[in-house]
């Protein structure tokens, strides 16, 4: 069996290349030839009659494509060409834009923090008035979480404690899409990352901050330890993946009042190095085993 691992041509940090290596090694252990190709090598070519994608002047057709990037246009193109793509372009797009994530989950009644999506503006105009922040203050109360809709590792997530801080942060973000959320005090500096593969939770870690940061992300100095999720937490994580059409994902869950699970975010291409260090579970093995099973079932 042969597959492609689609990566981003312009990300070369060890944090990303290490994950790519783990995925190819997991494939090798299962007898699969997983070849890395970048989104700059496999281009979207429209108005082409061929059902195969051309690469280095050779038309190839792998058995599956493991799409480890956020280039949703390319993912959609490959699906149109009839390739088996994991995750789907729709799932990736729904997770990449946090506002879309919450809209999809809201439609299914999933418990989330109270959220307001900022009105869309244009990059050459920005926000010429901030009257909408009156409603944000009224609905959410301080402190208010501000998130850029496109961001990773908790690095585009902020906390405003008053009106001036809110205005300053919105001004700094500018015309980029953003949303505002209520601050879940009962989950300050702590959350869960549940790694889901094929409707199963294969690993879970408890993330916490002891440095005063309201975020628990490891990238921001958080710590981690293994965690045995409750049945409610497991069911919620799997439900999110089903709603968003994901084959695998990292689901971040907050602790509500009385430990009620509340969805924070869903990551279609969640990095799993930290969860391996924490639990010893190599999620790459689970992802490749799941894909092979899906392909084999589909070919029967």
Order of alpha helices (4+ residues) and beta strands (2+ residues): beta-alpha-beta-beta-beta-beta-alpha-beta-alpha-alpha-beta-alpha-beta-beta-alpha-beta-beta-beta-beta-alpha-beta-beta-alpha-alpha
